[in-house]
Amino acid sequence: MGPGGCSLVTKAASFVPRVLASSFLFLAGTAALTADEFRTPAVTAVRVEWHGVLDQLHAEIGTQPAVAPAFTFSGQRRLPAFDPRSMPALVQLNGVTSQIFTGIGRSPVPVLLPFDTAAFLGAQLNGAPASLSVSRYQADFRPVDLFDAGPAGYDAMFSLEPGAGDGMPQRTFAKPVEVQITGSILVYDISDPFGGKGEPVKSLAAQFPDLRRFIREGYVRYAFTRFGVPYVVSIQCLDSSARTQRLACREAYPVAERFLRALHVAGGLPSRPRMDVTSDTVERPFTASADFTYRPAGDIIANSGSRKQGGRADSTAYAQIRFPLEKAPAYAHSQSFGNRRASERSDESSGGNTSYPWQDNFCEARSFSVGQCASGFGHQGQDIRPGPCPPHSGEDADRCDPKSQAVVAVRDGVLIRSLKQQAATLQINTRNEHVRFRYMHMNPASMDADGVLNGRHVEEGEKIGVVSNYLDHPNGTTRHLHFDTQVFTRDGWLWVNPYVTLVSAYERLIRGRGREIGPESGPSPAVAHASPQEMNRPDPQEGSDN
């Protein structure tokens, strides 16, 4: 081989490592760019056994011979299972029950409610007066407090008044007991070390063979599967002695079990089969923000976790939402740990915790059960403080009122909130999502007056309140918003870390990508103004936080 050949071989030999080296550099650069990327959640879509639904409905309607001829159980052949004409009895059922439970036919899963449709129709045929209370057909549960059906399934809430219901034991708790039920075609695939546990209920085993009862995250829950669909019935309670203002879980058991015994097929209609939703990368602004920085998810203040445990490094953005405060800047910081002087300032316009970087506080020490935290206890959500009003005079400063900083709906959705409760929950029910967001510390009287109550539909960006300092009484905490997230699982609604969801929402609000810094290091800060034990004082029916 001549000199030219040797030269070509030498050049080729030197070219290969240069290409490999540049490739490794490119990959390293890509890894650096994607190290702080966020992911959407993975969601499983279940398959519904609609023929089993028809069988149960047929049996239930058959208890009223005069009513049975009004329902057609043989559908047209050669039609897809999701075509309404293939199941005319369900269409007829929805026509009856939608007068009481608006939109019931929108549910893609069978709607189980404590409502006896056959008895209701039978009474009408026998000339029962229209004024007869619907509670008569609902095992004495009063008319529905909340019913919401959509592409993901349905949610409903009923209440049992003190003293209502034949054969019910006397209880100390003096308020109506609220019972929630959810049936969902979507189940979020979260890592859940406490999932799937519980005990059977012998008295209900024949009706619900796989039923399990367990107390979790402040609720007694009854989980079961029917027609391939997961359902969970739950009541908020304390696993403690009964009190007039606090429902003990043992007092909740007979209420929940009365509810379960009364469940009937009340509606729903098949839809096209769903595909599972796979996790994907979240879209974020490409342009960097000039100043927004945040510490990594799970990087809570040192020693601020229960039992000295750390946070949870969860990089999931559980939904694409609008940021819950109307305007930037906003600051995610602990309201209970850190710099005592900054945290205890009552005049937020003077500064307080109003600086970047943001910091996660989902797993801070509280006495609330949170299965996603290593200790099993945590804060449940994230504290957010709005930016202070400008210290200088001028047109913008004149319009800025630190006591009127608006809180807005993060998505189109339905509100869940009863009178006098300090917490308002926004529920999202779409084809690919079944998720809830809770807002806390707004004034209950103002929310009552503004109609922030069960069943109200709101649009994304609509004002639902102002940042305030209400805990179990005015001035019960510093002026901030507590915001948290729940997703539906086979154990019911569980709290998940909203930090990354909020980071990505804030980036969209300011149209700039934040910069992750940290993790934090240094000496342990002091507790600002409340111990974990003191943080559990408020009425659990209204929610609590600090």
Secondary structure, DSSP 4 states (H G I P E B T S, - for coil): --HHHHHHHHHHHHHHHHHHHHHHHHHHHHHHHHTT--BPPPEEEPPP-HHHHHHHHHHHHTTSTTTGGG------SSS-TTSGGG-HHHHHHHHHHTTTSTTGGG-SS-EEES--HHHHHHHHHTT--TTS-GGGGTTTPPSPSEEEEETTEEEEEEEE-TT-STTPPP-S--SPEEEEEEEESEEE----TTTT--B--GGGTTT-TT-EEEEETTEEEEEEEETTEEEEEEEE-BSS---SSS-BHHHHHHHHHHHHHT-EEEE----PPPPPBPP-BPP--SSEEEEEEEPPTT-PPTT-BGGG-------B--S----SBSSS-EEE--SSBS-HHHHT-S-GGG-SS--SSB---TTBS-SEE-TTSTTSEE--EEEEEEPPPPSS-SHHHHH--TT--EEE-SSSEEEE--TT-SEEEEEEE-SS-EEEEEEESS-HHHHHHTT--TT-EE-TT-EEEE-B--SSSTTSS-SBEEEEEEEEETTEEEEE--HHHHHHHHHHHHTSEEEE-----SSPPPB-S--TTGGG-S-TTT----
